[in-house]
Amino acid sequence: MSAKHSLSLSARDPLLLDAADRRELWSQLEGLIENFISTIPHKPVVDEMTPPQVRELLVGVDFSKPMSPADALRLAADGMSRTHVQVSHPRYFGLFNPAPSTMGIAADALVAAMNPQLAAWKHAPFAAEVEQLLIRALGERFGYNPRESDGTFASGGSEANQTALLTAITAKFPEWQAKGMRAIKRQPVLYASAEAHHSIHKFARLSGLGLSAVREIPVNADLQMDVARLKAALREDRLAGHSPFLVVATAGTTNAGAIDPLPEIAAIAAEENLWLHVDAAWGGAAALVPELRPLLNGIERADSIAFDAHKWFSVPMAAGIYLTRHPEILSRTFGIEAAYVPPKAEGVSDGLAHSLQWSRRFIGLKVFLSLAVAGWDGYAQTLRQMTAVGEELRRALAAADWKIANNTPLPIVCFTDGRSAHAEAAARLEKIAQEVVGSGEAWISTTRIGANQTVLRACITNFRTTQADIAALIQSLDKARARDASQ
């Protein structure tokens, strides 16, 4: 070995700080995280910046001139705290992005440090068994037999929905795995409500089914799938020579929190030999609250369920879960062998042959530690409180002459201006939302529901949101409405 080569081997590795520097860095990191958590309620929800303003924060970065660890960490923390929409803020009333649980934060730090690889059970047996324990426990909450249920952790609800689509195709058209869609003699078609999440459409396109295979079933006045229209669509497709194979019901729609009539849809799926998938990415957490659990009656009959722990379960992103009552379907769908994979352990499934992902992070630890510390009752208490805050939001909006436009027991409210003759004018509602967001006092959005009706939308997605935050939102909305009326 040359002297030059020997010298390079003994040089300090730039990717591993020494023990003293690491201790200093961890201390700085702890301080930055604690400061963020403790001060965020007193900061703007968002401080909107232009792309040039954000890029200005990075002009001093030169990768040919390494930074000190402290400066690099400070730059990242400052950039995120100054420019991001602070979804952890108690006055963020937007999409399903919660404040993360304390144990979830600790779990992600531990996973990052140890970096287990879940492709093969033998590489990370504790992690693999933790996730299977969670899948059985959560499946049981939805009504599955824990001895027969199966599942996998995913990057989010979209991947869980994609997994459902692929398992449904495998179950109903086993020939497609070897020969592709061309082996299916009749056009496969699937059904979802007009309010369903559009990941269904995306993956119908990417799987080779095509967008024309998706039947959007109209909704009723409560924005639930119209069961009579579903039956009619099935009749029409069978008469046309198509092959219905999947119906997707939603338990807590993204727009308005609607829960499709699960018992009726389950009965149709059984009668028509369809795979029933329930997208419960957000609303599925209702299964943990005894008084809300009846809202999900019928979900136990689903062939598969999508559930997002990084939504109402309040763990850091990303943590999706696919559950099924068919213990062999994941292996049938994703099973594969490769010479470079470690020998398989007896009686268990390797992650690479059990899901869409191959190399995979230990997603489940943040769910495991959060649930281990809070317990079922602790989670029920938190979800119950958030539901009560949602009721307070409805009451406060109605008292201030905002008109509620959706009907759901879940804490999501769609509304328009009850004082205006142009209450549903899209441009006006969008302007009000922009005024509220621009003020930094709160974050809401607009959406369209039903027959293309534009509404303002506010969701309780943070366990730290209180009645005082609701009052602040109403005040901000009223100010925006008054400014618009005066112009």
Secondary structure as UniProt FT lines:
FT   HELIX           3..10
FT   TURN            14..15
FT   HELIX           19..39
FT   HELIX           40..42
FT   HELIX           51..56
FT   TURN            57..60
FT   TURN            63..64
FT   HELIX           69..83
FT   TURN            87..88
FT   TURN            90..91
FT   HELIX           102..114
FT   HELIX           121..123
FT   HELIX           125..141
FT   TURN            142..143
FT   TURN            146..148
FT   STRAND          150..154
FT   HELIX           157..172
FT   TURN            174..175
FT   HELIX           176..179
FT   HELIX           181..183
FT   STRAND          188..193
FT   TURN            194..195
FT   HELIX           199..206
FT   TURN            207..208
FT   HELIX           211..213
FT   STRAND          214..217
FT   TURN            221..222
FT   HELIX           227..239
FT   TURN            240..241
FT   STRAND          243..251
FT   TURN            254..256
FT   HELIX           262..272
FT   STRAND          275..279
FT   TURN            281..282
FT   HELIX           283..288
FT   TURN            290..292
FT   HELIX           293..296
FT   TURN            297..298
FT   HELIX           299..301
FT   STRAND          304..308
FT   TURN            309..313
FT   STRAND          320..324
FT   TURN            327..328
FT   HELIX           329..334
FT   TURN            339..340
FT   TURN            346..347
FT   HELIX           351..353
FT   TURN            363..364
FT   HELIX           365..399
FT   TURN            400..401
FT   STRAND          402..404
FT   STRAND          412..417
FT   TURN            418..419
FT   TURN            421..424
FT   HELIX           426..439
FT   STRAND          445..449
FT   TURN            450..452
FT   STRAND          453..459
FT   TURN            463..464
FT   HELIX           467..486
//
